[in-house]
Amino acid sequence: MISNQHYGMTLPLSEEIDKVKYRQTGEDFYSKIVRISGALKDDPIHFETFKDVLRHMRFLPAGRVQNAMGAARQTTAFNCFVSGLVEDSMDSIMHRATQAAETMRRGGGIGYDFSRLRPRGDRIKSLDSKASGAVSFMAIFDSVCQTIASSGHRRGAQMGVLRIDHPDIEQFITAKQNSDKLTGFNISIGVTNEFMECLEQKKPFPLKFDGKVYKEVDPENLWDMVMRSTWDWAEPGVLFIDNINDMNNLHYCETIEATNPCGEQPLPPFGACLLGSFNLTKYVLDGKMDYGLFVNDIYTVVRAMDNIIDRTIYPLPEQEREAKNKRRMGLGVTGLANAAEMCGFAYASEGFMEFTTTVLETLRDHCYSASADLASEKGSFPLYDEYHYMQSKFVQTLPDWVQEKIKTQGIRNSHLTSIAPTGTISLTADNVSSGIEPPFSLYYDRTIQQFDGHQVERVEDYAYRQGVSGRTANEISAEEHLSVLALVSKYIDSAVSKTCNVGDNVTYEEFKNLYYDAWKAGCKGITTFRAAGKRYGILNEVKNDNENNAEACFIDPDTGLKSCE
């Protein structure tokens, strides 16, 4: 029998990472929970209920929340932001770089859209010279990221986006191949419906800037360039930017051009992502989900997370205004694969898909219901416009009882759901499967570098330790990965961070239509990873007990603090 009575982590590595990353000096796990709950409580009852949720690890706030709330250090509880518009001028570029430095110094990652920068070779009339192009200016932001250590010993994180119709798109696609440059960036292409339609119709596609067409390209050749790159290098990912804006709850007052570094939060300029994930494994008792407990926790968590918006610090005043005007948050799940396995459903099976649908419908409906309750008590978000908000295509997917509740009471938060990758917080929760991903491996060895050498620790999958063994990421077909992504996307108002792993037995001919199929399925974005590609992954599976392939964690020689991401 799987017990829900224990609280805190049991794996030594989980304890160690939690201590290094999320606790204050001298804190134990329970003290951390009291600190966070005290900072986010509305009243004594809410304090006790939220503390219970956290101490049993049924909900895992994102690392920034755990590190910042109630702490003396001046860091933000928001994981990531999107930059203000990077306009085509040196003043704008350097101003955004300065803002990026301050944001990363306070602990936030950043996403940028570079599509407003003029293409390489374009004439600069005032200087009688030629522009170096959008990709070259990314190096400035990369240097900022590499130079300024994010607070709380979190590596700086960035997402660089370029529209597929930008004249520099071919250079952008290959920018990180065989290179030690732009290592502080994930990169994604903003793919438009216009391009996808040209691809379908085999029509020439124009590359343009500021209304001027620079050349027309064969969309099939350009798309093959994208797919060849992700086949070999796992980048670029793609953002289906029109799908993102078409499904945006705030379609009436914002345009989205970029995302946070992991892609689960498409955001407008100065937008911020406030993240946390329900640990589904903690709701499984005797092979069944306790949906009653899950629903009760949702109302407790939404109230607490909403309070962060008013009680954290912001690196920039523009970010604070944006956050408080819309009150976005991104609540999701982790441990989905493990929880489904513990209930008897193999990943991507029919039973798994039904289980996932029920879980996500419950999450979606009650997050919105809880936010409506908060609106009746504390008021709707300032930019709430009932007519236009209710016209949102996503809001219209909510059941009638939730829509009526919003019409009657308003809504406190513009967006409420997101699926983050949850790599580190899932590891602190005794290595539950991260996000909606299957386990990378049932067990692997992790090497931790120390001043006097290194130690190797075996890390086993959570469900595997309960006697449940499911398929690993590379044992699941790319089509199955995509089917899970497409299903989950229907229930998430922001976006989903999901990597479609590609096994060694898959050919390029079988792979090349994966991104197209994701667009047809209505996804907002997609990334892939192929173990046999040219890019190393973060973790390496142990093939047998004699092999110790693993990530090397870094210990800062000045502070002695470890970073194991």
C-alpha positions in Angstrom: 0.0 0.0 0.0 1.2 3.5 -0.9 1.0 5.7 2.1 0.3 9.5 2.1 1.3 9.9 5.7 5.0 10.6 5.3 6.1 14.2 4.6 9.3 15.5 3.2 11.8 13.7 1.0 13.4 10.3 1.6 16.2 10.2 -1.0 19.5 11.7 0.3 20.0 13.4 -3.1 16.5 15.0 -2.9 17.2 16.3 0.6 20.6 17.6 -0.5 19.2 19.5 -3.6 16.4 21.0 -1.6 18.8 22.2 1.0 21.1 23.8 -1.6 18.5 25.4 -3.8 15.5 26.2 -1.8 16.2 26.5 1.9 17.7 29.4 3.8 20.8 29.0 5.9 20.1 26.7 8.8 16.6 25.7 7.6 15.3 22.2 7.6 12.5 21.0 5.3 9.7 21.8 7.8 11.0 25.2 8.6 11.0 26.0 4.9 7.4 25.0 4.6 6.4 27.2 7.6 8.3 30.1 6.0 6.5 29.8 2.7 3.1 29.1 4.2 3.4 32.1 6.6 4.3 34.4 3.7 1.3 33.3 1.6 -1.4 32.8 4.2 -4.7 34.7 4.2 -5.7 33.6 7.7 -4.7 31.0 10.3 -6.9 28.3 8.7 -5.4 28.9 5.3 -2.0 28.8 6.8 -2.6 25.4 8.3 -4.2 23.9 5.1 -1.5 25.3 2.8 1.2 24.1 5.2 -0.4 20.6 5.1 -0.4 20.6 1.3 3.3 21.6 1.2 4.7 19.4 3.9 3.1 16.3 2.3 4.5 17.5 -1.1 1.1 17.3 -2.8 2.0 20.7 -4.3 5.4 21.8 -5.4 5.8 25.5 -5.9 8.4 26.4 -8.5 11.9 26.9 -7.3 11.7 30.7 -7.2 8.6 30.6 -4.9 10.4 28.2 -2.5 13.6 30.2 -2.5 12.1 33.7 -2.2 8.8 33.8 -0.3 9.3 34.9 3.3 13.1 35.0 2.9 15.3 37.9 3.7 17.1 37.9 0.3 15.7 40.3 -2.3 14.7 37.9 -5.1 11.6 37.5 -7.1 9.2 34.5 -6.7 8.5 34.6 -10.5 10.5 32.1 -12.4 10.7 33.8 -15.7 9.7 36.9 -17.7 9.5 38.1 -21.3 11.5 41.1 -22.2 10.1 44.4 -23.3 10.1 44.8 -27.1 13.6 44.7 -28.5 13.4 47.4 -31.1 15.7 48.1 -34.0 18.0 50.6 -32.4 21.1 50.4 -30.3 19.4 52.3 -27.5 16.6 49.8 -27.3 19.0 46.8 -27.5 21.2 48.0 -24.7 18.3 49.1 -22.6 16.8 45.7 -22.8 20.2 44.1 -22.0 20.4 46.3 -18.9 16.9 45.2 -17.9 17.8 41.6 -18.5 20.8 42.0 -16.2 18.6 43.3 -13.4 16.0 40.6 -14.0 18.5 37.7 -13.9 20.2 39.3 -10.9 16.9 39.0 -9.1 16.5 35.3 -10.1 14.4 35.5 -13.3 14.9 33.9 -16.6 13.9 35.8 -19.8 12.4 35.3 -23.2 13.0 37.6 -26.1 11.6 38.1 -29.6 14.3 39.4 -31.9 12.2 39.7 -35.0 12.2 43.5 -34.9 15.9 43.7 -35.5 16.8 44.4 -39.1 18.4 41.5 -41.1 22.1 41.0 -41.7 23.5 43.1 -44.5 20.6 45.6 -44.5 21.8 49.2 -45.0 22.0 51.6 -42.1 21.5 54.9 -43.7 22.6 57.1 -40.8 26.0 55.3 -40.6 26.3 54.3 -44.3 27.1 50.8 -43.1 25.5 47.4 -43.0 23.6 45.7 -40.2 25.1 42.7 -38.5 21.7 41.0 -38.2 19.4 39.7 -35.4 21.5 36.7 -34.5 24.6 38.8 -33.9 22.9 40.9 -31.3 21.7 37.8 -29.4 25.4 37.5 -28.4 25.0 40.6 -26.2 22.2 39.0 -24.2 24.1 35.8 -24.1 27.1 37.5 -22.5 24.8 39.1 -19.9 23.4 35.7 -19.0 26.9 34.1 -18.8 28.3 37.0 -16.7 25.5 37.6 -14.2 24.7 34.6 -12.0 21.0 34.3 -11.2 20.2 34.8 -7.5 19.7 31.7 -5.5 22.4 29.9 -7.5 20.1 29.2 -10.4 21.7 29.2 -13.8 20.5 32.0 -16.1 18.0 30.9 -18.6 16.9 32.5 -21.9 14.6 31.9 -24.8 15.4 33.5 -28.2 12.6 33.7 -30.7 12.7 34.7 -34.4 9.7 34.7 -36.7 10.0 32.2 -39.6 9.4 35.0 -42.1 12.4 37.0 -40.9 15.2 37.3 -43.6 17.8 35.9 -41.1 15.8 32.8 -40.3 18.2 30.4 -42.0 21.1 31.8 -39.9 19.0 31.5 -36.8 18.1 27.9 -37.4 21.8 26.9 -37.4 23.1 29.4 -34.9 23.9 26.9 -32.1 25.3 24.0 -34.3 28.9 23.1 -33.7 29.3 26.3 -31.6 30.1 27.4 -28.1 28.1 30.5 -28.7 24.5 31.3 -27.5 24.9 28.6 -24.8 22.7 30.6 -22.5 19.8 30.4 -25.0 17.1 28.0 -25.9 16.0 29.0 -29.4 12.6 28.6 -31.0 11.0 29.8 -34.3 7.8 31.7 -34.3 5.9 29.7 -37.0 2.9 31.4 -38.6 -0.2 29.9 -40.1 0.8 31.7 -43.4 4.0 29.6 -43.5 2.2 26.3 -42.8 -0.3 27.0 -45.4 2.4 27.8 -48.0 4.0 24.5 -47.0 0.8 22.6 -47.5 0.1 24.3 -50.8 3.8 24.2 -52.0 3.7 28.0 -52.6 6.7 30.3 -52.4 7.1 31.8 -48.9 8.2 35.5 -48.6 10.9 36.5 -46.1 10.3 40.1 -45.2 11.1 42.9 -42.8 9.3 46.1 -42.1 6.9 45.4 -45.0 9.7 44.7 -47.5 10.1 41.3 -49.1 13.7 40.3 -49.2 13.3 37.0 -51.0 11.0 34.1 -51.5 12.0 30.6 -50.5 10.7 27.2 -51.1 8.8 26.4 -47.8 9.6 22.7 -48.1 13.4 23.4 -48.2 13.1 25.8 -45.2 11.0 23.3 -43.2 13.5 20.5 -44.0 16.2 22.8 -42.7 14.3 23.2 -39.4 13.6 19.4 -39.1 17.2 18.4 -40.0 18.5 20.8 -37.3 16.2 19.5 -34.6 16.9 15.9 -35.7 20.6 16.4 -35.1 20.7 19.2 -32.5 17.3 19.2 -30.7 16.9 22.8 -31.7 15.2 24.9 -32.7 11.9 24.2 -31.1 8.8 25.8 -32.7 6.1 28.1 -31.4 2.9 28.1 -33.4 2.5 31.8 -32.7 -0.9 32.2 -34.4 -2.3 29.2 -32.4 -1.0 30.9 -29.2 -2.7 34.2 -29.9 -5.8 32.6 -31.3 -6.4 30.7 -28.0 -5.2 33.5 -25.7 -7.7 34.5 -22.9 -6.5 38.1 -23.3 -6.8 38.2 -27.1 -8.5 41.6 -26.7 -5.7 43.4 -25.0 -2.3 41.8 -25.8 -0.2 40.2 -28.5 2.2 37.4 -27.7 5.5 37.0 -29.6 7.7 35.2 -27.1 7.7 32.7 -24.3 9.6 32.0 -21.1 12.8 29.9 -21.5 11.0 26.5 -21.3 8.1 27.4 -23.5 5.2 26.7 -21.2 4.3 30.3 -20.7 3.7 32.4 -23.8 3.8 36.0 -22.5 3.4 39.6 -23.7 6.2 42.1 -23.2 7.2 42.2 -19.5 4.9 39.3 -18.8 5.8 37.0 -15.8 5.3 33.3 -15.1 4.3 32.2 -11.7 4.5 28.4 -11.6 3.7 25.4 -9.4 2.8 21.8 -9.9 0.5 19.3 -8.2 2.4 16.1 -7.4 -0.1 13.5 -8.6 1.7 10.6 -7.0 0.6 11.9 -3.6 -3.1 11.6 -4.5 -2.8 7.9 -5.4 -3.9 5.5 -2.6 -4.5 1.8 -3.2 -4.3 2.3 -7.0 -6.9 5.1 -7.2 -6.8 8.9 -7.4 -8.3 10.7 -4.5 -10.0 13.4 -6.5 -11.8 14.9 -3.4 -8.4 15.7 -1.8 -7.1 17.0 -5.2 -10.0 19.4 -5.6 -9.7 20.7 -2.0 -6.0 21.3 -2.5 -6.7 23.3 -5.7 -8.7 25.9 -3.9 -6.1 26.2 -1.2 -3.3 26.5 -3.7 -4.9 29.1 -6.0 -5.5 31.4 -3.0 -1.9 31.1 -1.9 -0.4 31.5 -5.4 -2.6 34.6 -6.1 -1.1 36.2 -3.0 2.4 35.9 -4.4 1.5 38.5 -7.0 1.0 41.1 -4.3 3.7 39.9 -1.9 6.8 39.3 -4.0 9.4 41.8 -5.4 9.7 42.5 -9.0 13.0 43.2 -10.8 11.4 46.0 -12.9 8.3 48.2 -12.4 7.0 47.3 -15.8 6.9 43.7 -14.8 5.0 44.5 -11.6 2.4 46.5 -13.5 1.9 43.7 -16.1 1.6 41.0 -13.4 -0.9 43.0 -11.2 -3.0 44.0 -14.2 -3.6 40.4 -15.3 -2.7 38.3 -12.3 -1.5 35.3 -14.5 -0.4 32.1 -12.9 0.5 28.7 -14.3 -0.6 25.7 -12.2 0.2 22.3 -13.6 1.0 18.7 -12.6 4.1 16.6 -12.2 4.4 12.8 -11.7 1.7 12.2 -14.2 3.4 9.1 -15.7 4.2 7.7 -12.2 0.6 8.3 -10.9 -0.9 6.7 -14.0 1.4 3.7 -13.7 0.5 3.3 -10.0 -3.2 3.2 -11.1 -2.4 0.5 -13.7 -2.2 2.6 -16.9 0.8 2.4 -19.2 2.0 5.7 -20.7 0.1 6.8 -23.8 -2.3 3.8 -23.5 -6.0 4.2 -23.8 -6.4 4.0 -20.0 -3.6 6.6 -19.6 -5.3 9.0 -21.9 -8.6 8.7 -20.0 -6.8 9.1 -16.7 -5.0 12.2 -18.0 -8.2 13.7 -19.3 -10.0 13.3 -16.0 -7.0 14.8 -14.1 -6.7 17.8 -16.4 -10.4 18.5 -16.6 -10.4 18.5 -12.8 -7.4 20.8 -12.6 -8.8 23.2 -15.3 -12.4 23.4 -14.0 -11.5 23.9 -10.3 -8.7 26.3 -10.9 -11.1 28.6 -12.8 -13.8 28.0 -10.1 -11.4 28.9 -7.3 -10.3 32.0 -9.2 -14.0 33.1 -9.6 -14.4 32.6 -5.8 -11.4 34.8 -5.2 -12.9 37.4 -7.6 -16.1 37.6 -5.5 -13.9 38.2 -2.4 -11.0 40.3 -3.7 -12.1 41.5 -7.2 -11.3 40.5 -10.7 -8.0 41.3 -12.4 -8.0 45.0 -13.5 -8.1 44.3 -17.3 -11.0 41.8 -17.0 -13.6 42.6 -19.6 -16.5 40.1 -19.2 -17.7 40.2 -22.8 -14.4 39.8 -24.5 -13.0 37.4 -21.9 -16.0 35.1 -22.3 -15.4 35.2 -26.1 -12.0 33.5 -25.6 -11.9 30.2 -27.4 -10.3 28.5 -24.4 -12.8 30.0 -21.9 -15.6 28.6 -24.1 -14.2 25.1 -23.5 -15.0 25.4 -19.8 -18.1 23.5 -18.6 -21.3 25.6 -18.3 -21.2 25.7 -14.5 -17.8 27.3 -14.5 -18.6 29.8 -17.3 -21.8 30.9 -15.4 -19.7 31.3 -12.2 -17.3 33.6 -14.0 -20.2 35.6 -15.5 -21.7 36.0 -12.0 -18.5 36.5 -9.9 -15.8 37.6 -12.3 -12.3 36.0 -12.4 -9.3 36.9 -10.3 -6.6 35.6 -12.7 -6.5 35.9 -16.5 -4.7 32.5 -16.9 -4.4 29.7 -14.5 -2.8 26.6 -16.0 0.6 25.6 -17.5 2.6 22.5 -17.7 6.2 23.2 -16.7 9.1 20.7 -17.1 9.6 20.5 -13.3 13.0 18.8 -13.6 14.5 19.9 -10.3 11.4 20.1 -8.1 10.4 16.7 -9.2 13.8 15.4 -8.2 13.4 16.9 -4.8 10.1 15.1 -4.5 11.9 11.8 -4.5 12.4 11.7 -8.2 8.8 11.5 -9.4 8.4 11.6 -13.2 8.7 15.2 -14.3 5.8 17.2 -15.7 3.8 15.0 -18.1 6.9 13.2 -19.3 7.5 9.5 -18.8 10.5 8.6 -16.7 13.8 9.2 -18.5 15.2 6.0 -17.0 14.0 3.7 -14.2 17.3 4.4 -12.5 20.5 6.3 -13.3 23.7 7.3 -11.5 24.3 11.0 -10.7 27.8 12.2 -10.1 28.3 15.1 -7.8 31.6 16.9 -8.0 33.0 18.0 -4.7 36.2 19.8 -3.5 37.8 16.5 -2.5 36.6 14.5 -5.5 33.2 13.2 -6.4 30.5 10.9 -5.2 28.1 8.8 -7.3 24.5 8.4 -6.1 22.0 6.0 -7.7 18.6 7.7 -8.4 15.6 5.5 -8.9 12.3 6.4 -10.4 9.6 7.0 -7.8 7.1 4.5 -9.2 9.9 2.0 -9.8 10.7 2.1 -6.1 7.0 1.3 -5.4 7.3 -1.8 -7.5 5.7 -0.3 -10.6 7.8 -0.4 -13.8 6.7 1.6 -16.8 8.1 2.4 -20.2 10.9 5.0 -20.3 11.0 8.1 -22.6 13.0 6.5 -25.4 10.8 3.4 -25.4 7.7 5.4 -26.4 7.2 6.4 -30.0 7.4 9.9 -31.2 3.7 9.6 -32.3 2.8 8.6 -28.8 4.7 11.5 -27.3 2.8 13.8 -29.7 -0.6 12.3 -28.8 0.0 13.0 -25.1 1.1 16.6 -25.9 -2.0 17.2 -28.1 -4.3 15.8 -25.5 -2.9 17.8 -22.6 -2.8 21.0 -24.7 -6.6 21.0 -24.9 -6.9 21.6 -21.2 -4.1 24.2 -20.6 -4.7 27.9 -21.1 -1.0 28.9 -21.4 1.1 26.1 -23.0 2.8 22.8 -22.3 6.5 22.1 -22.0 7.0 18.6 -23.4 9.9 17.0 -25.2 9.0 14.4 -27.8 11.8 11.9 -27.4 12.9 10.1 -30.5 14.3 6.5 -30.2 17.3 5.2 -32.0 15.1 3.1 -34.3 13.3 6.0 -35.8 14.3 7.1 -39.3 14.4 10.7 -40.5 11.6 9.9 -42.9 9.4 8.9 -40.0 10.4 11.9 -38.0 10.3 14.8 -40.4 6.5 15.4 -40.2 6.4 15.5 -36.4 6.2 19.3 -36.2 3.7 19.5 -39.0 1.5 17.0 -37.2 1.8 19.0 -34.0 0.5 22.1 -35.8 -2.4 20.1 -37.3 -3.3 18.9 -33.8 -3.6 22.5 -32.6 -0.5 22.5 -30.3 1.1 25.8 -29.4 4.7 24.5 -29.6 6.9 21.4 -29.6 10.5 20.4 -29.0 12.2 17.1 -29.6 15.3 15.2 -28.4 17.0 12.3 -30.1 19.5 10.5 -28.0 21.4 9.4 -31.1 21.7 13.1 -32.2 24.7 15.3 -32.0 23.7 17.1 -28.8 24.3 15.5 -25.4 21.3 15.4 -23.0 21.4 16.4 -19.3 21.1 12.9 -18.1 22.5 9.6 -19.4 20.8 6.3 -18.7 22.6 3.6 -16.9 22.7 0.6 -19.3 23.8 -1.8 -16.6 25.0 -1.6 -13.1 28.7 -1.3 -14.2 28.1 1.9 -16.1 28.0 5.2 -14.3 27.0 7.8 -16.8 25.6 10.9 -15.3 25.5 14.6 -15.0 28.3 16.4 -13.2 27.0 18.9 -10.7 29.0 22.1 -10.2 30.2 23.4 -6.8 31.0 27.1 -6.6 34.5 27.3 -5.3 33.8 30.6 -3.5 30.6 29.6 -1.7 30.7 25.8 -1.7 27.1 25.7 -3.0 26.2 23.0 -5.6 24.1 23.4 -8.7 22.8 20.0 -9.9 20.5 21.1 -12.8 
